[in-house]
Amino acid sequence: MAVPPSASVRCSPFYLRRQAPCPQCSWGMEEKAAGSAGCGEPPGPPRAAVPCFSVAVDQDDILPGALRLIRELRPHWKPEQVRTKRFKDGITNKLVACYVEEDMRDCVLVRVYGERTELLVDRENEVRNFQMLRAHGCAPKLYCTFQNGLCYEYMQGVALGPEHIREPHLFSLSADVPKVEVLEQELAWLKEHLSQLDSPVVFCHNDLLCKNIIYDSAKGHVRFIDYEYAGYNYQAFDIGNHFNEFAGVNEVDYSRYPSREIQLQWLHYYLEAQKGTAATPREVERLYAQVNKFALASHFFWALWALIQNQYSTISFDFLRYAVIRFNQYFKVKPQVLALEMPK
């Protein structure tokens, strides 16, 4: 779709400087409210200037004006490749998306204010709020303002409907994540408890889920792939982590965690391969206790990993749900693990 020649004139950047703290609270005062008793915003990163264009978009024919703005904001886009999509859910403003890639990874939303909505909505205050929330990581990027609207970043995801917001996993799942104070206590306990088990430090894979193990039936041997987490670690962690992975990742089921009998058999073969001689029952029992105690550290590590992934990853996976599952399993098996005795 061709973009009409630009008739826009860039005016002074619209932005609001941080002022002295408000005497009534710890928030900073805004430029407009500097002489009043109102409060501005919480402390946070300074806001960048937002360009303002002297363009008025026709509410009855949005596309020409929207494309003039896109020419300013995305000059590297080829006009004939720009695609648009109208959103019709809003009942206050009109919204159109402009993009060039099918997955809309870089997409600019052009929002045109409804007729005379400024009678009810303080548009300068809206921009202030937009910038403040963006500075705290709670809003998309604000690209520019224009005479009767603004342009901002498209946020990937699904707009919820009435049938969605009743789902418990949308409004209560984060409450299942332990508080930071609890996690700090558990981490300190793990370091204290596991450091006393005398598990040898060896070179570990640290991510031995099923798909990272390749079996060549023709040659009769096993090989490992994907070494991004590999490094020196406690022997019992690597094995305990491997046993935890029996439960799966996409559909986690800890009933598949290996039984004591299977573990003892597995550990017996492991020790014989490591030593080159027969393993004693005491050695197997000792490793069994170490492994199941270090399996707790595996749950803890991957739960924290999932929380980080939930914040930053673009992969379509419910990382928050996975973190909750691992934390729940950690606290479920911890009493059982504590009851295990280390053979002398």
N, C-alpha and C positions, 0 to 999 in steps of 0.2 A: 504494500500500500504506500503510495507516494506521500511524502510530507510536503505541505505547502511551504513556500519561502517564508522565512522567519521575519516577523514584524515586531518581535519583542525587544524591549529596551531594558537592559539590566539596571535596576535601581540600587540604592544603598542596601547592603546586606542587613537583613533584619535579625538582630539577636539581642539578648538581654544579658547585661553584665551582672555578675554576682556582687551584692552589696554587703554592707556591714550586717552582723547578726541581728536578728530581731530581738528586742529586749524581752518579749514575752515568751520566747522559746528558743530552741537551739537551731532553728531553721534560718536560712538566709533570706533577706528581703529582696524583692524584685524591683526593677527600675520603676515600674508603674506604681508600686505600692510603697515606695521609699518614704513617703510622707505620711503614711497611714499606719494603723496598728496591725494590719494584716500580715500574715506570714507567707514566705515564699516557698522554699523547697529544702529538703534535707541535704546535708553535705554530700558532695559527690564530685565526679570529674567535671571540669569546666566544659560548657557547651560550645560547640563550634558554630560559626556564623552560618546562617541559612540564607541562600540567595532568594531574592524577591524579584519577580518578573512583572512588568506592567502589561499583563495579558489578561483579558477578560474572556472566559470561555462561554460560548453560547449554550445555555442549558438545553435548548431544543435541538442543538446540533453539536454535540460534544466533540466528535472526532477531529475536526479541523484544528480546533484550539488545543486539544490534547496532543496532537502530533506536532504542533509548533513547539510545545514545551519539551517534548521528547527530543526534538532536534537540538535543543539547548542542553539537555541533561545527558543525552547519549549521542554525541555528534559522530561517533564511530559506527553507529548502526546504519546499515544501508536502508534508505527509505523504502525500497520495494520489498524488503524482508520484514518490515515491522508488522506484527499481527496485533489485533485488539480483541478484547473480550469485555462485554458489558455485564456488570453485576446488578441484579434487579431486586435484591432482598431489602436494601435500605429504603426507608420511608422519609428520611430527612434530606439526604444528599444524593447526588448521582455519581457513580463510580465506574471507571473504565480501566482495564489493565492493558498495558502496552509491553510487548516482549518480542524477541526474535527467535528464541529457542523453545522447542516443544515442551520441555520440562519446566519452563518458566523460572530457571535458576536466577536469572537477572530480569526482574520484572518491575516496572514502574507503575504504581497505581496513581491515577489522576482523579482526585475527588473534587467535584464541583458543588459548592454550597447551594442548598435550596434557597429559593426566592424568599428574601426578607427574613431568613433565619437569624440574621444578626440582631433582630429584635429580642430574641430569646437567648442566643448563644454569644458569649464574649470570645470572638475569634482570636484575639491577641492572647487571651488567657489559654485558649486551646493550644496554641503554638508553644507557649511557655511550658504547659503541662507535657506536651509531646517531647520537647527537648529534655526536660527534667527526667521523665520516665526512660527515655533512651539512654541518658547518661548513667542510669542505674541498671541498664540491661533489661528493662521491662517493656520496651516498645521498639518498633522497627525504625529504620533510618528515615529521617525527614529530609527529602532532597531539596525542596524549594517551596515557597509560597507564591501565589499569584493573586490577582485582584479579587477573584471570587472562589478561591480554593487553594489546595495544596497538593503536592506530589510526595509520595513516600514509598518505602520498600514493601514489596509483597512478602508476606510471611507464609512459608510452606506449612501445610496442615489442612485439617478439615474443620470447617465452620460447624459448630454443634447445632443440633436441632433439639426440640423438646424431648424426643425419644432417647437422646444421648445423655442429657444432664442428670437423668435419674440413675445412671449406672454407677454403682458404688466405687468402681475402680477409678472413676474420674474425679470424685470429690473426697475420697478418704484414704487413698493408697499411700500418699506421702506421710500420713500420720503413722503408718506402720514402720517407717524408717526410724531406727533408734535415734535419740537425741545425741548431739555432739558430745555432751558430757559422758553419756553412756559408752559411746564408741571410744573415747579417750581412756576410760577406765578398763574396757575390755582389751584395748591394745596394750596397755601397761601390764595387765594380767597375763596376756599371751607371751609377751617378752620375758616376764619373770618365770612363768611356768615352763615354757618350751625350752628356754636356755639351759635348764637343769637336766634335760633328757639325754644329753651327750650323743645326739644324732650327728654322725660325721658330715662334714661339709664336702660336697662333691659337685661336679659339673652336672647341672640339671636342665631338663627341657622346660619345666615349669608350666607347660600348657598341653599336657598329654590327654586331650580329648580324643574321642574315637577317630575323628576324621583326620587327625594328625599322625595316625599310625597306619602305615601301608604294609600289607602282607602280600608277598610274592609267593603264590602257591607252587609255581614251577620250580623256584629255587629253594623254597622252604625256609625263607627268612623274613624278618620284620625290619622295617626301616621307619625312621621318624622324619617328618617334614615340618616346616614353619618354625623357625628358630628365633623369632622376634623377642620372646620372653626368656630365652635360654641364658644361663649364667650360673655362677656358683651359688649354691643354696644348700639347705639341710636335706640330706638324703630322704628323710622321712616326709618332708614336705612334698617332694616330687611324687612319691608313691601315694601319699594320702590324697593329693590333688587328683592323681589318676583314678583312684577309687571313687572320688566324688563325681568324676566325669562319667561314671557308669550311669548316672541318673539322666544324662542328656542335657541339651541346652534349650532347644526350641520348645520341647514338651518335657519339662523336668518332672521326674518321678523317682523319688528317693527309695522306693521299694526295690529298685534295681541296684541299690548300693550293695556291693558284694558281702555275702554272709561271712561269719567268722571262719567257717570251714573252707570256703573258697579263698579267703584271704590267706589263711595259713598255708594252703597248698601253693598259692602264688608266691608268697614270701619265701617258702622253702626252696622253690626253684630259683628264685632271685638270688638268695644267699649262696646257693651252690654254684651258680654261674659267677658270682662275684668272687668267691673264695677259691673256686676250683677244687674244693673238697666238700664232703658231706656237712650239712648244717645240723647243729644240735637242736633238740626241742626248745631248750632255753633261749638260744639265739633267735629262733623263729618267734617265740612268745615275746621276747624283748622288742623285736622289730615291729611286731603287731601292735604293741602298746604305743610305741613311738609314732607309728604311722597314723593311728586313729586320733592321737592327740594333735598331731600336726595337720590333720584334715580340718580341724577347727580353723587354723590359720588360713587354709585354702578358702574356706567359706568367707572368712572375713576379708581377705584380699580381693576376691572377685566381686563381693558385694560393693566394696568401695570403688573398684574399677567400674562397675555398672553405673554407680551414681555419677561418676565423672563422664562416662560415655553418654548418659542421659542428658547431660548439660551441653555437650559439644558435638556428639556424633550426628551425621546426616544419614546413617544407615537406618532402614526401616525395621526397627526391633524395639520391643518394649523393655528397655533397659531398667526402668524404675521397678517394674514388676519383677524382673530377674533379681535385682538387688534385694527386694523384700523377701523373695524366696530363699536366697542364700542366708540372709540375716536370720530368718525364721528357723532354718535348719541348724544354723550355728547354735542358737539358744536351745533348740530342742535336744540336740545330742550332747551338749556340754556336760550335763549331769552324768550321763552314761560314760562319757570319756573320763571324767574325773574319777570314776569308780575303778578304772583300770589300774592295776598294780604293775609296776615295772619289776620283772624278775631280777634278783640280785646277781 
